Amino acid sequence: MATHSLLIYGQITLCKQIGMINDKVYKDNDALEEIIFQFKSLEKSAMVLTSALAHEKAAHNELKGRFETVQQQKIAQVEDLNTARSKVKELEGRVKQLEKNELSLKEKLKNFKQFNNIVKNPRNAEATAELKTKLDDYIRYVDEAIKVLHDL
């Protein structure tokens, strides 16, 4: 639009200079000046709008870049969250298994303590002397295993 108005303004100015447009064609010279002023005003408006459009395009491109960056960050965070969730599920499974192992070891320890009490009975002293030390060692081992599992 700016180019079109500039072209018309140039034609009018050229015609005026070579005498094609004079007071006979335009009875009022002020009307011609008003038309020229309006063309200049339109040209300025077109330049301002073109400048504003360029500014808006630049702002749009900047916002688009920011949006893409935020979107990539969101995708990375979702992947991290999914990884963390899968690790939590895996750890929950391991905790359940360790709890089962702990209960099993506690039951075995209880049974061995009862058996140890039977073996320590003075009536069975001859046959159980060797078993006594082995059972004490095994009980200590099971106690330590339970403590390790509990700490995990």
Secondary structure as GFF3:
##gff-version 3
##sequence-region A 1 152
A	DSSP	alpha_helix	2	18	.	.	.	ID=ss1
A	DSSP	alpha_helix	29	119	.	.	.	ID=ss2
A	DSSP	three_ten_helix	122	124	.	.	.	ID=ss3
A	DSSP	alpha_helix	125	151	.	.	.	ID=ss4
###
